[in-house]
């Protein structure tokens, strides 16, 4: 087997830029977070932890690779 033919899998998790619905503050969070994430300025819940991928309650702006 040659090194050129080995396929490296892409990770399922990534960082996501999320905007708070209440105040519009932007924040970068991890997609598989293990804690609840709150907005720094208004305290609104942005992402809620779950067993795997977080439930993102804010507006997702883009995914950072």
C-alpha positions as CSV (number, residue, x, y, z in Angstrom):
1,X,0.0,0.0,0.0
2,X,1.4,3.4,-1.0
3,X,1.2,6.5,1.2
4,X,-0.5,8.4,-1.6
5,X,-3.6,6.1,-1.4
6,X,-4.2,6.4,2.3
7,X,-7.4,8.4,2.9
8,X,-7.4,10.5,6.1
9,X,-11.0,10.9,7.4
10,X,-12.3,14.4,8.0
11,X,-13.4,15.2,11.6
12,X,-17.1,15.5,12.3
13,X,-16.6,18.3,14.8
14,X,-15.5,21.9,14.0
15,X,-15.7,25.4,15.3
16,X,-18.8,27.5,14.4
17,X,-19.3,31.2,14.4
18,X,-22.7,31.9,16.1
19,X,-24.7,35.1,16.4
20,X,-26.9,35.8,19.5
21,X,-30.5,36.2,18.5
22,X,-31.2,38.8,21.2
23,X,-28.3,41.2,21.0
24,X,-26.4,40.3,17.8
25,X,-23.1,39.5,19.5
26,X,-20.9,37.0,17.5
27,X,-19.1,34.1,19.3
28,X,-17.0,31.2,18.1
29,X,-17.9,27.9,19.7
30,X,-17.1,24.2,19.3
31,X,-19.8,22.2,17.6
32,X,-19.6,19.3,20.1
33,X,-19.5,21.4,23.3
34,X,-19.9,19.7,26.7
35,X,-21.1,22.8,28.5
36,X,-23.9,25.2,27.9
37,X,-22.7,28.4,26.1
38,X,-24.2,31.8,27.0
39,X,-23.8,35.2,25.3
40,X,-21.1,37.3,27.0
41,X,-23.0,40.5,26.7
42,X,-26.7,39.7,27.4
43,X,-26.6,36.2,29.0
44,X,-28.9,34.5,26.5
45,X,-28.3,30.7,25.9
46,X,-26.6,30.3,22.6
47,X,-25.8,26.5,22.6
48,X,-27.1,23.8,24.8
49,X,-25.1,20.6,25.5
50,X,-26.4,17.2,24.4
51,X,-24.9,13.8,24.0
52,X,-23.0,14.6,20.9
53,X,-23.5,17.6,18.7
54,X,-24.7,20.7,20.6
55,X,-28.1,22.2,20.0
56,X,-27.3,25.6,18.7
57,X,-30.0,28.1,19.5
58,X,-28.3,31.2,17.9
59,X,-27.9,32.0,14.2
60,X,-25.0,30.0,12.6
61,X,-23.0,32.4,10.5
62,X,-20.3,30.1,9.1
63,X,-18.2,27.0,9.9
64,X,-14.5,27.5,10.5
65,X,-12.4,24.7,9.1
